[in-house]
Amino acid sequence: MAMMTKETNTKPFTKAFKSLDVANEAAIFFSAREGVSPAVFYHFAKAAQLAEKELARLINLSARTIGNYQEKQKPLARVESEHLLKLIALYEKGELVLGNVSEFNHWLRKPFWNHDDRPIDWLDTPSGVDLVMAELDQMAHGYVI
């Protein structure tokens, strides 16, 4: 686990999204039904240190489609909103468990589960996000991964 530093004590990623309620599945569900602003997508991409194209691919959209939503000031559809909110919750948990977003991104790109897959490869579906979240929960409780 990462050493505690000033950055890990302040949890900058979590603070950046405190206005979004991603505390549980019900909160994510109700927020997704209203739709998430494309501005949240761009803010998340920057905070998560992900390229916009990579994040768009994870939620099964093109970067151009996100741009169209932004230009029209239209919220993301429910499915994409839910997926994005789940990713935000995952990154909040990742920052909490591993200390910071950089360490979490490093962990996401390391193969495990005795597969060639990396955790980031599983994030292109909501159920994949749930599986990675379960792994983080096990790590947080001291289980060896």
N, C-alpha and C positions, 0 to 999 in steps of 0.2 A: 504494500500500500504506500502511497505517496507520503512524503514528509509533510507535516503541517507547516504551512507558511502563511504569511499575511494574506496572500491571494486565496488560500484554501479556507481561511477563517471568514472571509467576507462573502464567499460564494457569489462572484459577480454574475455568473450565468443565471442562477436562480433569482437573483434580484432583478435582472433584466426582464423577466417574464412574470413578476409577481402579480401583475394585473390580470393574468389569465388563470382561471381555476382549472388546474390539471391534477388536483389532489387525488381523484379517484375516477373510476370508469363512468359513474353517473354524471359527474361534473363535465367530463370530456364529451359525453353523449349530448348533453344539453347545449354546451357551447358549440359543438359541431352542427347541431340543427340550425343554429342562427347563422352559421358560416363565419369563417375567419377571414379577416382582411388580408389581401396580398402583401400589405406592408409587414405583417407578422412573418410571412415567409422570408422576406428579404432581411428582416431584423434577425430572425433565427439563423439563417444561412451565415450571416456575419458572426454572430455570437458563437455558433457551433463550429466555426472555422471550416465550413463546407462550401465548396463551389456551388453557385446557384444551379448549374446544370446537374450536378450530382444530387443535390437535394430535390430538384424537380423530378429526376429519374426515380428517386426513392418513393415519392408520392404518386408516381405513374402519370406525370404530366411533362410537357416540354417547357423549357424556360420561356419560350415565346408565348405559350398559353398563359403562364403566370403574368407575363408582361401585358397581355391582352386584358386579363382581369384587372390589373393595376390601372391601365389606361381608361377602362370603362368604370372604374371605381366600384367594381362588383366583387362581392365576397366569393371565396372559393366554395365549390360545391360541398355538400355534407360529407361525402366520402373522403375527399382530399383534406377537408378541414379536420376530420377525425384523425386521419393518419398524421397530419402535421402536429396536432395537439398531443398525440401519443409520443411522437418523436421528441417534443419539447419536454414532456414528463420523463422520458427516458434519459435525456441529457441532464435534466435536473438531478435524477438519481445517480447518473454516472459521475457528475461533479461531486456529489455527496460521498459516494463510495470510494472514488479514486483520487479525489482531492482537487482536480481541476479539469477543464475541458480538453486540454492538450493530452493529458494522461489518458482520459477516456477515449479520445480519438485513436490514440496509439493502441489501446486495448481492443478497440473495435476492429482494428486491422490485423490482429494476430489470430492465426488459425487455432481453433480448439474444438472441443467435443469429439476428439479423434476423427475429425473430418478435414477435408481441404478447405471447407467453407470458413469464412471469417464472420464474426458477428455482424459486421456491416452488410454482408451479403444477405442477411436475413431481414433487413429493415425495409424491404420493398413491399411488405404486406403488414397489415395491422397485427396479425397473429404472430408474425416473425418478431415484431417489436415486443409483443407480450412475452415471447420466449426469451429474448435477450434481457428483458426486465426481470424475469424470474431468475436468470443467472446472476444478475446484479444483486438481487435480494439474497440469494444464497451466499454470495461473497460478503455481503454486509453482515450476515449472521455467522461468518467464520468458516463456511464450507469451502473446501479446496476445489478449485475449478481447473 
